[in-house]
Amino acid sequence: MNKLLQRQVQKVFGTTENFPQKYNELFNLISESYENKDNDRKMLERVLEMTSEEMIKLNEKIRAEARDALKLVDNRLKHATSAVNVGIWEFDFVNDKVIWDETTFKLYGLDYVDKIDEVEAWKKHVAPEHQKMAEHAMKDAISGKKEFDIEYKVIWPDNSVHYLRTKGVTQKDETGRVVNMLGTKWDVSEKWRAQLNIKREKELADSVINSLPVIFFLFNKEGKFLRWNKNLMQVTGYSEEEMAKIHPLDFFHDDEKEKMQNEIKMVLTYGQSDSEANILTKSKKRIPYYFNSITINYEGQECVIGTGTNITDRKRMEENLKAKNKDLEEFAHIVSHNLRAPIAKIQGLTSLVNTEEVVIKDNMDLLEYIKDEVTNLDKIIKEMNSIIREKEYVNFKTSYPGIKTQTKQIKTIFLIDDDPVVNIISTKIIEKAKFAEKIEVYTNAGNALEDLDKKFLTDKKELPEVVFLDINMPGKNGWEFLDEFEKLCEDIKKNCKVFMLTSSIDPNDVKKSQTYETVKDFIVKPLTKEKLAKLNI
């Protein structure tokens, strides 16, 4: 404790032992103030005792020390900024002068000199397209609108291009007027070159993407489009601004949105997907497209990238092909019938010629029939184009295994066919095989249905046990006969077994006949003894 303060305390408390401990820190602080004041007083007394000569020497010493300290700081700053290639500059607005350090000169590709008009040097080497931008930035900084922080292009004396970044702070006088600006600048050419390379690569990618004959798209998991090509805008009719806001599912009609949403989930889950859907344009037009998509990491995001190919022509070709196939199938069916009919007749007629049961006159009649059918067959072949068609032949026997040889003679048979020659052949074969006692021939299926009703009402014993039915007939064809036959009473259907007897070898006809419970077999003309013997009656 200061001695003077200690004496004052003793007057009050007697001794320092009686001094409260809690006040020790307070009186120690007061003691320090006494001592500092005492030191200041002593220093002042010593200064007053100094001569003017001593005062001058002291002042010079202090100034020299300050200069040395400032020089040391300046040297350290120069070394530090030079090491990192950072230049220091100052703009004196009062005298309209710019001051550069040595590094700043290097940043402009200039040799360091003491005397140079830096303002003119700056204007000479800053690229013309960046000068106005820099001047506006300087004015904004002086007016206090924004800080001075810009990047610009400079051209060195050797015509090489470089990029600099500069930052500065303003200083004001006592009136608030900006009198100068102090700042730094450094080279950012590598950054600019990298940006230019990225820009050039993007322009190249854009040119490639826009030259694609397909649509191109890139969107993130949230469905925000990040990239697309002009073809997508042309196809859909949406603008750049609209594309930035639209969702991928907006390109599809409501009846396909769920399907395409699942496709997007699939590509995000498995990394790849392809699908077909109709693009819905802005004008509500639907265009068929084939899409192929994969997932990529783009700018740190998991995204879907892909293309879409217009398949309008392909769809049209597919429809045309389907139509042609249908026409071809119908044509093949017609050809099958038209070719098989005369062939079946010829086969049946030749099987009757020169048999013991047929007299010479009958042979002549049969030969005349054969001649007519050969002529018809030749005409058909000449009129048809050459066609190759493989058809699946369905053997009806596979649906009815274990067919037994027919030995029982049938009482009555209905033979329903519009072709008289076929009826003659079939009748002769049935008679020769002693297959039935009575054969009733019908060239009209409707008449056969009427007789069935009559026989059921008048004499059920006259109902046929077997019906041989052709398919292609004028008026009511075989299928229409079967549709009406299915509506008859169960007693008639139970008594009559229907066998298709036709020239058709079309598997579709075979399969269709199998859909009728009353049809027992499918026989391809001509009818023969062997085929009769294998019928399951």
Secondary structure as UniProt FT lines:
FT   HELIX           3..13
FT   HELIX           16..18
FT   HELIX           21..23
FT   HELIX           24..49
FT   HELIX           52..83
FT   TURN            84..85
FT   STRAND          86..92
FT   TURN            93..96
FT   STRAND          97..100
FT   HELIX           102..107
FT   TURN            108..109
FT   HELIX           118..125
FT   HELIX           128..143
FT   STRAND          148..155
FT   TURN            157..158
FT   STRAND          161..172
FT   TURN            174..175
FT   STRAND          178..187
FT   HELIX           189..211
FT   STRAND          215..220
FT   TURN            221..222
FT   STRAND          225..228
FT   HELIX           230..236
FT   HELIX           240..243
FT   TURN            244..245
FT   HELIX           248..251
FT   HELIX           254..270
FT   STRAND          272..280
FT   TURN            282..283
FT   STRAND          286..298
FT   TURN            299..300
FT   STRAND          301..310
FT   HELIX           312..352
FT   TURN            353..354
FT   TURN            356..357
FT   HELIX           360..383
FT   HELIX           396..399
FT   STRAND          410..416
FT   HELIX           420..432
FT   TURN            433..434
FT   STRAND          436..442
FT   HELIX           445..458
FT   HELIX           460..462
FT   STRAND          466..469
FT   HELIX           478..485
FT   TURN            486..487
FT   HELIX           490..495
FT   STRAND          497..502
FT   HELIX           507..513
FT   TURN            514..515
FT   TURN            517..518
FT   STRAND          519..524
FT   HELIX           529..533
//
